[in-house]
């Protein structure tokens, strides 16, 4: 096989593999409504998510776009100490693709 044919074959294989990722469905996550809690209270929310192909899902979150923390199981639990508005984003991943949902938490003084 010539170098030209080898390069063409490699290009076709790469395009095929990249195209396969386009057809892998993303996991799904249900929207979460905005929340209001008192300062020092724990907010606990059940995360409803699924993967159309039944792949295992990992869950993580960020608050006010700072840091990233894993979620154990399907329960988001956090004690908010700072009054004000906080944006929480929950991420679900099947290892190949990701989905997310965001909601606001108003913490009363």
ABEGO torsion letter per residue (X at the ends): XBAAAAAAAAAAAAAAAAAAAAABBBBBBBBBBBBBBBBGBBBBBBBBBBBAAGBBBBBBBBBGGBEBBBBBEABBBBBBABBEBBBBBBBBBAGABBBBBBBBBBBBX
